[in-house]
Amino acid sequence: MKFDTKKLNALAVRLHGRPIGVINRLAGERQIFAFEQDYIDDPQRPTLSLSFKSSTGGLVTALRAVSFRVPPFFSNLLPEGHLRTYLARLADVKPDRGFFLLAVLGADLPGALVVSPLEGHAHNGDASAGGDHEDRSAMRFSLAGVQLKFSAVMEASGGLSVPADGMGGSWIVKLPSARFPAVPENEFVMLELARRVGIAVPRLRLVAVANIKGLPQEVRTAGGTALAVERFDRVPGGGAVHMEDFAQVFGLFPDDKYGRRSYANIASVLWAETGQEATYEFVRRVVFSVLIGNADMHLKNWSLLYPDRRTPVLSPAYDFVATLPYLPGDTLALTFGGGRSLAGITTDQMRHFADAARIPASPLWQIAVETAERTVRAWKTLDETDLLPKDMRTSIEKQILAVAATTK
């Protein structure tokens, strides 16, 4: 299919295969999203996002137009950084033209959404924002994030294969970083450590880049190791579970994933929408992030799933990377109890956090103490630490022990 960027003015939005709304491109390079009336009128409608939930529990339908970008919820479905530039080049779309990029990548988005040109709005064409678009010319997946990654299929033999069109895989393959050493190994070890601590994480494995079938030649390295992570928004048989990250929950653009909200803001939403257990699990993960020196747990690295299509639950943990070995002196992505230090955790910090989140403070310190103790024990017996370069392993161990000491 080809589309004309001058004539393409509307994108259909489907959730679980059901039409729920349209993104319209208006004059002056403005975009606006509007819900279908059938979706508005349905009291059992599947949840798109908490950002559209009114203070009385209804659906917010009076939505504003956005200049140049697609509205925040949809902007967060698109990749960022190097991945966005790479996919935009394949699709012959300018990276900053989110409307057209969404038209190309909308068939394999995070969660249970599909976005596509509205019938009757796709014609042959013009090059005003990128030219004629052959869908098969682009790796048509949109795994939001910065790191170069691909949708992959796990074969019966245990091997991984990237589909020719980049769509339909139930695994994510994250390639080695050109800037930082051993990032796949780092994330693999941190996720395995989290698993030992009792934190829910997806299935994962390390694979040699050379053994991944179908990987585009221009991104294939001569060697190196990639990280394969099973997608928790996909189920056996090809079904999808809807999800949203907390930048979407708060109605913020990806550029605002740092600093516009705090960990207490996330905890407050979890307490109201998912209850005590998920909120305490969130606290455990924040503490774990401080222990390993993970400074990059921004809003997009926390997500909700909708397994029953309506009620949110906290997703498995993901993107746990010990960042301090790469960026010594870095600070937390969001404030935690009024500060961003990775040097330790204090009772005052937990109290400030609880007050800001409006949740009970009494259980939180015990969660911090138990998480620190479990992390230290698990680290000492984790064979996978041998996968890390020696200096990185030493740096992470020093961080874990130093932070754990502040909880005693």
C-alpha angles and dihedrals in degrees: 000000000000127000134198112233091209093054100036103097105145137051122196116225118208127185116196086348094304122118107242105161152335133248107216125200109218134191116289093036094286125147129201133182122217128184122233112251092236089059092048092050096048111096089194095050117146114254116257098181141334086235087075093051114108125220089259094050097259131117121280106226103162096091128173130231117249124215119238095338131073112252116286098261091055095039088062091058090065125082122251137216121357093358092054092048091049095049093043089054091050090049093044090236127130109253094233093054098091094171093061094037089054089050090057100038099035097100095075109031129152110279126003099316127118120187120190140157109285112252110268093023099085118083140151119286165359135109103221094122102014114327132246113350124214104193091209090058092068130065090243103210129106111202100171115232142072106265117091105257141157138208109246141184122227109227124217088251090058094254125128127236129186109219115241091245094039092241138119103026120142093204132065118219114204114198126216117276118250089209106043129039125242098359094151090049090046093052092044092053094044092050091048089049089051089051090054090050090056100259116139112244132167124258110276143173141179117243134184110251089225090062097055110103121218097017109151110258094230092063098036112110125211089247140338138109130275130202119235116201124183112237112244090199091067129070132198112285094036100284122145133227113209118239142170134192124228095258084063092044090056094041093241130144118246090254088066097054089111123061106353092094137021136225086257089060090055092047091051091056092046092050092052099040107030106018140229101318096055091043092054090045088054090052089051090054093048090051090048090052090055091047094055095039097248106165096171105072094124127160094282092056092067120067145177125221127207105207092165090040093244114047121064125229128181110266124231114277119269142169094039103164127159098234100174094081087061099037111026113199094025120145136219118289091234133022117271116196092341097311143069102212120137091196096093150314125261136192090240090054091052091049092051090047093051092047092051092046092043092229130128111281099199099084097041101080091051089052089054093048094047093046091051092049093048092047093052092048094046093047092054092055100035108117091190091073086082087073090069125084109260096247091050092049090051092048093051093047091051090052094048094049094044094051093042089055090059091060096057 
